[in-house]
Amino acid sequence: MSSTRAVRPQAVSAETPAVPLTIEGYSVLHQMMRVRWPAWRELSAAQKNEIVNEASAALAKMEQSASGQSGLYSLLGHKGDLMLVHFRQSFDELNQAELQLAQLRLSDYLEPATSYLSIIELGLYESTIKAYRDLSDRGVEPHSEGWKRGIQDVLERQKEAMHPRLFPELPKHRYIGFYPMDRRRGEDKNWYTLPIEERGRQMTEHGLVGRRYAGEVKQIITGSIGFDDWEWGVDLFAKFRKGRREILLTEVSAGSGRPASVAPGASSLQNKLGETMATLGLIEYKDASPEVRAVYDDIMATRKTDWVNNFWKAIAHDPATLKRTWEDIKQIMGLGALDPLTKEMVYLAVSVSNQCAYCIASHTAGARNKGMTDAMFKELMAVVGMANETNRLVAGYQVEIDEQFKA
């Protein structure tokens, strides 16, 4: 009895590696969530506001994290309601982000639909071929200490040069399309059996298509071999839907007439939690009445910015309240006997005492923009904490006011 076995085609020449050198950047986690709408609808408006304010403040900090950012998106279709995308320096930090979200009251009303774990990874096809051939031409023994140092030098230079691609800012584009994929194409057509030179050529062609959409579509590819069910994760960030079909039709994606394995993906709109779960929703500029737009225009002109924060969009359901509140804020927070930084810090102190998570986030940002340092913030919180403690002691002991303190 005899058996036959298919001979694997020679993938690469003897002096060239089959696998390209790679450099790694951010660790990435996608979390898709469903809202438990029946339980959410049973809450009062006040309870919803408290939960959303707490979560919004936590997410605002995550969005501005120095070690990597997070983004919240509203999912389209039946696969879920919300998608969170986290960029972090390590898997440990991703785990911390998960735990922070799990400790929020909002997590009681969310259930996971799916998730995807990966890491930003760049394959150095051209550099790999050049480096190995240069080392071989110089007679360096493969895998010797000199060889390893040469490879490490290449990796360090490339990591420095590619730093913006390895550790990108989370794009602010409105749309994101995410899908995982494999580059294997069944048993008879395996992309990995192609010589590294050919794979490098195909990857270059693939990249050229993506560059046509520079400024319109931002593509971030992450590797997930050994981390999740697929080999790669692909995020396409765009101001509008464009480019995905053409990218998928390049040779590296289409694979000699046979498509790569592409898993069901997620299409999302960039969102804030309040837009999805605010009691009455938020009124965007494009949907606003002329009366509301006039207030929005004045807010942007006064603050010298091109956006309106969610507080105003929420109360815009009552145009009279919107206009009155903005006029009062503009007058009280404007120039006066107190300088703008002092006013922001007073507002922050009161917000902490009232436990308004949204106001804490908003006025912390406002105070920092006006010059509040970390040292000033810590002293302010110490004063707020002490004032609240002594206030309660006085209230409990019903302390009589000293004559010297009376005006």
matplotlib code that plots the C-alpha trace (Angstrom):
import matplotlib.pyplot as plt

x = [0.0, 1.4, 0.4, 1.2, 1.8, 1.6, 5.0, 4.9, 6.2, 9.5, 8.3, 11.6, 15.2, 17.6, 19.0, 15.7, 13.3, 9.8, 8.4, 9.0, 10.3, 7.5, 7.3, 4.4, 2.5, -0.7, -2.6, -6.2, -9.5, -12.9, -15.9, -19.4, -22.3, -26.0, -28.1, -30.6, -33.4, -36.3, -34.3, -33.1, -36.6, -37.7, -35.3, -36.5, -35.1, -33.0, -31.5, -30.6, -28.9, -26.8, -25.7, -25.0, -23.1, -20.9, -20.1, -19.6, -17.0, -15.2, -15.2, -14.0, -10.9, -10.3, -10.6, -7.8, -5.6, -1.8, -1.2, -3.7, -7.3, -10.8, -13.6, -17.4, -19.5, -23.1, -23.5, -25.7, -27.6, -28.5, -25.1, -25.2, -25.9, -22.5, -18.9, -15.9, -12.4, -9.5, -5.8, -3.4, 0.3, -0.2, -2.7, -2.5, -3.7, -6.5, -7.6, -7.7, -9.9, -12.3, -12.4, -13.0, -16.0, -17.3, -17.3, -19.6, -23.3, -23.9, -22.4, -25.6, -27.5, -25.0, -24.2, -21.3, -22.2, -18.6, -15.1, -11.8, -8.3, -5.3, -2.2, -1.1, 1.6, 3.6, 5.3, 8.7, 8.8, 11.3, 13.5, 13.5, 14.7, 17.3, 18.6, 19.0, 20.7, 23.1, 24.0, 24.6, 26.7, 28.9, 29.4, 27.6, 26.6, 22.8, 21.5, 24.9, 25.2, 26.3, 23.3, 20.9, 22.4, 22.0, 18.4, 17.7, 19.2, 16.8, 13.9, 14.8, 15.2, 12.0, 10.1, 11.3, 10.4, 7.0, 6.1, 3.0, 1.6, 2.3, 0.9, -1.8, -4.3, -7.8, -9.2, -12.1, -13.9, -17.6, -17.7, -15.8, -16.0, -14.4, -13.9, -11.6, -10.1, -7.7, -5.3, -5.5, -7.7, -8.5, -6.1, -5.1, -4.5, -2.5, -1.1, 1.7, 3.2, 4.1, 7.7, 8.2, 9.2, 5.8, 3.9, 5.8, 4.9, 1.2, 1.3, 2.8, 0.0, -2.5, -1.1, -1.1, -4.8, -5.2, -3.1, -5.6, -8.0, -5.4, -7.3, -10.6, -10.1, -7.8, -6.9, -5.5, -4.6, -4.0, -2.5, -4.4, -2.7, -2.8, -4.9, -8.3, -10.2, -8.9, -5.5, -6.1, -8.4, -9.1, -10.5, -11.5, -12.2, -13.9, -15.8, -18.2, -18.5, -15.8, -12.9, -13.6, -14.7, -11.7, -9.3, -10.9, -10.4, -6.6, -4.6, -3.6, -7.3, -8.8, -6.1, -5.9, -9.7, -10.5, -11.5, -9.8, -11.8, -13.6, -15.7, -18.9, -17.9, -19.4, -20.4, -20.6, -21.1, -18.8, -20.9, -21.0, -22.9, -25.3, -26.4, -27.4, -28.8, -29.8, -33.3, -34.6, -31.5, -29.3, -30.2, -27.3, -26.7, -28.1, -31.3, -31.7, -34.3, -33.1, -33.6, -31.4, -28.8, -28.5, -27.5, -25.1, -23.5, -23.0, -21.6, -19.0, -18.2, -17.8, -15.6, -13.7, -14.4, -16.1, -18.2, -21.0, -20.8, -23.6, -25.0, -26.3, -27.6, -29.5, -31.3, -31.9, -35.2, -36.4, -35.1, -36.1, -34.1, -31.2, -31.1, -31.6, -28.9, -26.4, -26.9, -26.5, -23.3, -21.9, -22.4, -21.4, -18.3, -17.1, -14.7, -15.2, -13.6, -12.6, -10.3, -11.5, -9.3, -10.6, -14.2, -13.6, -12.0, -14.9, -17.3, -15.3, -15.4, -19.1, -19.5, -17.5, -19.6, -22.8, -21.3, -22.2, -19.9, -20.5, -19.8, -16.6, -15.3, -16.3, -14.9, -11.8, -11.1, -12.1, -9.8, -6.9, -7.3, -7.1, -3.9, -4.8, -1.8, -1.9, -0.6, -3.5, -6.0, -4.8, -4.9, -8.4, -9.6, -8.1, -10.0, -13.2, -12.8, -12.1, -14.9, -17.4, -16.2, -16.3, -19.7, -21.2, -19.7, -21.1, -24.5, -24.5, -23.3, -25.6, -22.7, -23.8, -22.2, -19.6, -20.4, -17.1, -18.2, -21.4, -21.5]
y = [0.0, 3.3, 6.9, 10.1, 13.5, 16.8, 18.4, 21.9, 24.4, 26.1, 29.4, 31.3, 31.2, 29.8, 33.1, 34.9, 34.2, 33.0, 35.3, 39.1, 41.0, 42.8, 45.7, 46.2, 49.1, 49.6, 46.7, 47.0, 45.7, 46.0, 45.5, 45.1, 45.6, 45.2, 47.5, 45.7, 48.1, 46.6, 47.2, 50.6, 51.8, 50.9, 53.6, 57.1, 60.0, 61.0, 57.6, 57.5, 60.9, 59.8, 56.6, 58.3, 61.2, 58.7, 56.7, 59.8, 61.2, 57.9, 57.6, 61.2, 60.4, 57.3, 59.3, 61.6, 59.0, 59.6, 55.9, 55.3, 56.4, 54.9, 55.6, 54.9, 54.2, 53.5, 50.2, 49.9, 46.6, 43.7, 42.8, 45.2, 48.7, 50.1, 49.4, 50.5, 50.6, 50.8, 51.6, 50.9, 50.3, 46.7, 43.9, 44.7, 48.2, 46.8, 44.7, 47.7, 49.5, 46.5, 46.5, 50.2, 49.9, 46.9, 48.8, 51.5, 51.3, 51.4, 47.9, 46.5, 47.5, 46.2, 42.7, 41.7, 40.7, 39.9, 41.2, 41.2, 41.3, 42.2, 44.4, 47.0, 45.2, 46.2, 43.6, 44.9, 43.0, 45.2, 45.8, 42.1, 41.1, 43.8, 43.2, 39.5, 39.8, 42.5, 40.4, 37.3, 39.4, 40.5, 36.9, 37.2, 33.8, 33.4, 33.6, 34.5, 37.4, 39.7, 38.6, 39.3, 42.7, 43.6, 42.6, 44.4, 47.6, 47.3, 46.8, 49.8, 52.1, 51.0, 51.3, 54.9, 55.8, 54.1, 55.4, 57.4, 54.3, 52.0, 54.4, 56.4, 58.8, 57.3, 58.9, 61.4, 60.4, 59.8, 56.3, 53.1, 49.8, 46.8, 43.3, 40.4, 38.3, 35.5, 35.5, 31.8, 30.7, 27.1, 24.1, 24.6, 28.4, 29.5, 33.0, 32.1, 29.6, 32.4, 33.6, 36.6, 38.8, 38.1, 38.7, 42.0, 43.0, 42.3, 44.2, 47.2, 47.2, 46.9, 49.9, 52.0, 51.7, 52.8, 55.9, 57.1, 57.7, 59.5, 62.1, 60.4, 56.9, 55.9, 52.2, 50.5, 46.9, 44.8, 41.3, 38.6, 35.3, 33.5, 36.2, 35.7, 33.6, 35.3, 36.4, 40.1, 42.9, 45.8, 49.1, 51.6, 55.1, 57.5, 60.7, 58.8, 55.3, 54.9, 52.8, 49.4, 47.6, 48.7, 47.7, 44.3, 43.8, 44.2, 41.0, 40.5, 40.5, 38.7, 36.1, 34.7, 35.0, 33.4, 35.8, 35.9, 34.7, 37.8, 37.6, 39.6, 43.1, 46.1, 49.4, 52.3, 56.0, 57.8, 58.6, 59.8, 57.8, 60.6, 60.5, 56.9, 56.9, 60.6, 60.9, 62.8, 62.4, 65.2, 67.8, 68.1, 71.3, 70.0, 69.0, 72.2, 74.9, 78.4, 79.5, 76.7, 77.2, 80.8, 79.8, 77.1, 79.7, 82.1, 79.3, 78.4, 82.1, 83.0, 79.9, 80.1, 76.5, 74.5, 72.2, 72.3, 70.0, 67.6, 69.6, 72.3, 69.6, 67.9, 71.0, 72.3, 70.3, 73.4, 76.3, 78.9, 77.1, 76.7, 80.4, 81.6, 79.2, 80.2, 83.9, 83.4, 81.2, 83.7, 86.6, 84.9, 83.1, 86.2, 88.8, 90.2, 90.7, 87.0, 85.8, 83.1, 80.4, 81.1, 80.9, 77.6, 76.1, 77.4, 75.8, 72.5, 72.6, 72.9, 70.2, 67.8, 68.6, 68.0, 64.9, 66.0, 63.7, 65.6, 69.0, 67.6, 66.4, 69.6, 72.1, 70.1, 70.4, 74.1, 74.9, 73.0, 75.0, 78.2, 77.1, 74.8, 72.6, 69.2, 70.8, 73.3, 70.5, 68.5, 71.4, 72.3, 68.7, 68.8, 72.1, 70.6, 67.5, 69.4, 71.9, 69.1, 67.3, 70.3, 71.4, 68.1, 68.3, 71.8, 70.6, 67.6, 69.5, 72.5, 74.8, 78.4, 81.1, 83.2, 86.8, 87.7, 86.0, 87.9, 90.8]
z = [0.0, -1.0, -0.5, -2.3, -0.8, -2.7, -2.8, -1.4, -3.9, -3.2, -1.7, -1.5, -2.6, 0.0, 1.0, 1.4, 4.4, 3.8, 6.4, 6.3, 9.3, 11.1, 13.5, 16.0, 17.3, 19.3, 20.7, 19.4, 20.8, 19.1, 21.4, 19.8, 22.3, 22.4, 24.5, 26.8, 25.6, 27.7, 31.0, 29.8, 29.1, 32.6, 34.0, 34.8, 32.9, 35.9, 36.2, 32.5, 32.7, 35.7, 34.0, 30.7, 32.4, 34.3, 31.2, 29.0, 31.5, 31.5, 27.7, 27.4, 29.4, 27.3, 24.1, 25.4, 26.9, 26.4, 26.1, 23.3, 22.5, 22.5, 20.1, 20.3, 17.3, 16.7, 14.8, 11.7, 11.2, 13.5, 14.7, 17.7, 18.8, 19.9, 18.9, 21.0, 19.4, 21.8, 20.9, 23.8, 24.3, 25.5, 26.0, 29.8, 29.1, 26.9, 29.8, 32.0, 29.5, 29.5, 33.3, 33.5, 31.3, 33.1, 36.4, 35.0, 35.7, 32.0, 31.7, 33.5, 30.4, 27.8, 26.7, 24.4, 20.8, 19.8, 20.1, 18.2, 19.5, 17.3, 17.1, 14.5, 12.5, 9.4, 7.2, 5.9, 2.6, 0.8, 3.8, 4.6, 1.2, 1.1, 4.7, 4.3, 0.9, 2.2, 5.2, 3.0, 0.5, 3.4, 4.4, 7.8, 9.1, 9.3, 12.8, 14.3, 16.7, 13.9, 11.9, 14.7, 15.4, 11.7, 11.7, 15.0, 13.5, 10.6, 12.9, 15.1, 12.1, 10.6, 13.8, 14.3, 10.6, 10.8, 14.2, 13.0, 11.3, 14.3, 16.8, 14.9, 16.4, 16.2, 13.0, 13.6, 10.4, 10.6, 9.2, 10.1, 8.4, 10.2, 9.0, 9.9, 7.1, 6.1, 3.2, 2.8, -0.1, 0.5, 0.3, -3.4, -3.3, -0.4, -0.6, 1.9, -0.6, -3.0, -3.0, -0.6, -3.6, -5.3, -2.0, -1.7, -5.2, -4.6, -1.3, -3.0, -5.6, -2.9, -1.0, -4.2, -4.4, -0.8, -1.5, -4.1, -1.2, 1.0, 3.1, 2.4, 3.7, 6.5, 6.5, 9.6, 9.4, 12.4, 12.8, 14.9, 14.2, 17.5, 19.1, 17.5, 14.9, 11.8, 10.6, 10.1, 11.1, 8.7, 9.7, 7.1, 8.5, 6.0, 5.8, 3.6, 2.2, -0.5, -1.5, 0.1, -3.1, -5.1, -2.4, -2.1, -5.9, -5.9, -6.6, -3.0, -1.9, -4.9, -5.1, -8.7, -9.2, -5.9, -3.0, 0.3, 3.3, 4.6, 7.8, 8.3, 9.4, 11.1, 9.6, 12.1, 12.5, 15.0, 17.9, 21.5, 24.1, 24.7, 21.0, 21.3, 24.9, 25.7, 26.9, 23.9, 21.7, 20.4, 17.7, 15.2, 13.3, 10.0, 11.7, 13.8, 13.3, 12.3, 15.9, 17.2, 14.5, 15.5, 19.0, 17.7, 15.4, 18.3, 20.5, 17.8, 17.1, 20.8, 21.5, 18.3, 17.5, 14.7, 16.9, 19.5, 22.5, 23.5, 26.4, 24.0, 21.5, 24.3, 25.6, 22.0, 22.2, 24.1, 22.0, 24.7, 27.4, 25.0, 24.2, 27.8, 29.2, 26.5, 27.1, 30.9, 30.4, 28.0, 30.3, 33.6, 32.2, 30.2, 31.3, 34.8, 38.2, 38.1, 35.4, 33.0, 34.6, 38.0, 36.8, 35.1, 38.2, 40.4, 37.9, 38.1, 41.9, 42.0, 39.4, 41.5, 44.5, 42.5, 40.9, 37.4, 35.4, 32.1, 33.7, 35.4, 32.0, 30.2, 32.7, 33.4, 29.6, 29.8, 32.7, 31.1, 28.0, 30.0, 31.8, 34.7, 35.5, 37.2, 40.4, 40.3, 39.7, 42.6, 45.0, 43.7, 44.4, 47.9, 48.6, 47.2, 49.3, 52.5, 51.9, 51.4, 54.5, 56.8, 55.3, 56.3, 59.8, 60.3, 59.0, 61.3, 64.4, 63.6, 64.4, 65.3, 63.1, 65.0, 65.5, 63.8, 60.6, 60.3, 58.0]

ax = plt.figure().add_subplot(projection="3d")
ax.plot(x, y, z, "-o")
ax.set_aspect("equal")
plt.show()
